[in-house]
Amino acid sequence: MAHALSLVFGSTTISLSTGDNLLLDYTPRTPRAGDLEITESARIHVAAASKTALQTAIRALEDFFCLSQRRQATGTGERGYVQLVVDGDGSAWRSEVLDGRMVLDDDVMRLWGNMSAEVLLTWTRRYWWEEALSAIGLKRTGIAKTTSGVTVYNHHDSTTHENFVDIEGADIEGSLPAPLKISLEATAVLGTRRFYLSANTFHTPVNFQAIYEGEDSTAGGGTLESIEVDALSSGGNFMRVTWTTSIAHTRNAFVWPISAMQLSYAAGGWFRMLLRCANTPPANCYVRLKVKFDATTPLTTLWQGPEILLDSSRQLQDVGAVQLPPGYVTGSPTALALVLSIRHTGTSQLDVDFLQLCGPDVHRFEQQGYLLEIGDLVVDDGPNEGVYAQTPGGFTQHLYNDFPPPLMVWPGRDMRVRLLFDEGSGMVVDRSFTVFAQYRPRRLTV
């Protein structure tokens, strides 16, 4: 079998090497270091059954490049691809076309009478090739790897209630990282609003502790702490810190020790911090993340983040990002304390269910109204750079504000993907989704 080369735009495929078209010359270029785009060309002989059909075939090539250019200029519409099947491989590899043009041969009018023409196609494409969409096997504790979907909950407090799936690096083919497509199937009627998908790929994902329960913290500095029993909280408890007079950031409100081993896993990475409050916070309540030395008597502040005003109408809060350990370069870290301080005027309380260390890669998107019915999908479509809802019947609706970039899978690197989401003001920890994952393997050469 000879190499098969074609141009693809939506549902339209123009073969450059079969039927009436003869591929005269094409060699895919290999990118050099630093190349983000590749410019290359192919020479083809176009033949047709009539002069009208020949004119139609030539115009189709011209239209392909015009539509591909329009996509790049406007960001809307279908993408154009050059697609190659190498002799002996059988897999179709594609690369997005960014620009291009068609040039007719100088003696086109001489050949026209024979209902044929030679044309030179020149295009600029992405520096990578990508294969067909493939399912990824997912697993979590007690659930063997499967492509049939894994149920995750909106919290992680046991081996039966976990909010993550694991991906094995050995299952990721190709030589380049590739965008991840995550599909979340609703298991109940949900009024979802904010989603946080996070991935840990380079910080010992299986052993890294991402969840710190509120009831495992300690408090101090003029506050009163109490562990409250609550069936609606992760682990069945939350920590309540109460202050009877104005409180400032000079006091440690919540303190979580982080072991030296956990800090060695973190290895200086930045992690987005999500705070789940068992009840909505008081109005005009500000918090600040700090990392202090040492883990048992946190006195010296090594790092502190910006002051964050908590949203008094939401339970799930984004409280910023922290580097763990701060200023890390190399060596063996010492156990430290992660501290959440509070600034508030008057008497009040803050009920903390848990803190999740996301990341360091996080993809956030927000649903703009409406409910999800059972079986509806929320699709975080990394390969196509968008998020949408899809019904079991295949109806697609774009309901989401998307904050890129998408999550990536890396060949040879195990990763853990976590999910947290709210439903407006509330965040129900026992809600769940069934998770499916796909990707397109990427390579520099075919």
GUFI-443238 format. One record per residue (C-alpha): x, y, z. Coordinates in steps of 0.1 Angstrom, whole numbers, plus 5000, padded with zeros to 4 digits. Example, Ala and Ser with C-alpha at 12.3 -4.5 7.8 and 13.67 -1.06 7.14 Angstrom:
<recs>
512349555078/513749895071/
</recs>
This chain:
<recs>
500050005000/501350354992/501250645015/497750805017/497651185020/494451385023/492951715035/490151695060/487651975069/484751875091/483051585073/484751655040/487851465030/489851544999/492151254989/495451364974/496651014966/493750804955/491050794929/491651054902/494451224922/498051114920/500551224947/503751314928/505851444957/505451484995/507851445024/506551545059/509051775075/510551705110/510452005133/513652155145/514152265181/511952555189/509652505159/505952575167/504852555131/505952345100/505752465064/505852205037/504452125003/502951854982/502751824944/499751644930/498251554896/494551614895/492451434869/488651434864/485951284841/485151634827/486451984826/483652094849/484651824874/488251924871/487352284879/485252164909/488151964922/490552254919/488152494937/487652244965/491452264972/491352634971/488252644994/490052415019/492752665025/490452965026/488252795053/491352685073/492653045073/489153175083/489252935113/492553075125/491453435120/488153415137/488453115161/485152975149/484152705125/485752365117/489452305117/491352195086/493851905088/496351735066/496051365073/498651105065/498550725066/502050585062/502550275041/502549975065/501150165095/497450185090/496950455116/495750795103/497751085117/496551445113/498051785119/496052115120/496552345090/497052705100/497652855066/498152745030/497652804993/497252624960/499452724930/498552584895/501352464873/502652694846/501352474818/497952414833/496152534802/497952274781/496851994804/493352134809/492151994776/493051644789/490951714819/493951714842/496251954860/499351964882/499152174913/501552264942/499952274976/501852465003/500652475039/501752565074/500652325101/501152245138/504552095146/502851775159/500851485144/497951335164/496151005161/492550905164/490750965197/491450675221/489850575254/492050575285/491650315313/490850475346/491050335381/490850425418/491150245451/489349905449/488249965412/490349795385/491349985354/488450025330/487350235301/483650195311/483650475336/484650525372/482450695398/483950975418/482451165447/482551535456/484951465484/487651215495/487351075530/487750695525/488550425499/484850415489/484350785487/487150925465/487151225442/489951115419/490850875391/494350745383/495850715348/498850495342/501650655321/502250325303/498850355287/499650695271/501150655237/503150905216/506151115224/504451445234/501951555261/498451565247/495251735258/492851525279/489151485271/487151425303/483451335302/481451355334/478151165334/475551295358/474251025382/471551255396/469751575387/472351845394/472352215394/476152235389/477952565385/481652575392/483952285383/487552235393/489451955375/493051925387/495951695378/499051585396/501551435372/505051525386/504551525424/504251155433/500551145426/499750815443/501350915476/500851295477/498251395503/495851635486/493151645513/493451795548/490351755568/489152045589/488951825620/492551735617/493652095622/494452275654/493652625663/495052895686/495653265691/492553345711/490153125691/487952845703/488052525683/485452245683/484951935662/481351925650/479551605640/477951655606/476651385583/476751625554/480551685558/483451485545/484351225571/481251305591/482851605609/484151955604/486252195625/484552505639/486752795650/484953065669/486253415679/484553635705/486253955695/487854095663/490453865649/493553945628/496053755606/498553765635/496753465649/496853105636/493153005631/493652665614/496952475614/497752155594/501151995599/502751885566/505351615570/508851625555/507951325533/504851505518/506951815512/509551605494/506751485471/505551845465/509151935455/508652305453/505452285431/502652535432/499252405443/495852575440/493952555473/490252495475/488452535508/485152355515/483152525543/480552315560/478352625562/478652955543/481253185558/480353505576/480153835557/483354045555/485553745564/489053755550/491553465551/495253425542/497353115536/500753095553/503552835555/505252845589/508152685607/507952445624/505152185622/504352165659/504952525670/504352735639/505953065648/508053185619/506253275587/508253145557/505653255531/502253415530/499753465502/497453755495/494453825516/491253665502/487753785509/485553475513/482253465494/479653465521/477153295497/479252985487/480652685505/483452605480/486152875480/489252935460/491853065485/494853105462/497952905454/500952815476/504452675468/505452375489/507952415504/508452785498/511652865478/512452505474/515452425451/516752085462/517551885493/515451725521/512651955533/511751995570/508251935583/506252265582/502752395590/500152515566/498152785583/494952955575/494553295593/491453505595/490653875597/487153975608/485554235630/483254125657/482053785669/481653495644/482853155634/484252965604/483352605597/486052425577/485252085563/488452025543/491152185523/492252035489/495652095474/494852095437/497252065409/499552195401/497452185368/493952305373/491152355347/488252555359/484952605341/481552745351/478052635341/475852925332/472452815345/470252505338/470152165354/471951845344/469651545340/470651185348/472851065320/473851405307/477551465301/479751755309/482551725284/485851895290/487151855255/490851945256/491651825221/489052075207/489652335234/486152375247/483552265274/479952165266/477051965279/475651675259/472451475263/472251095260/470651165225/473751355214/472351705216/475151945224/474752275243/477552525251/476752625287/480152695301/482652975306/485952805302/489252915317/492152735298/494452565296/493052205294/494651925314/497351725296/498351355297/502151275295/503550955279/505150745306/503950955335/501350835360/498751105369/495851155393/492951375383/490651515410/487251675407/485351915430/482252105420/479452315436/475852385428/475752755433/475852845470/475952485481/478452195477/476951855484/479851615492/477851295484/477151405448/478951195421/479851175385/480950885364/484250975347/485450875312/488750985296/490051005261/493051155242/494751185208/498351045209/500751305196/504151265179/506651485161/506951235133/504650965119/
</recs>
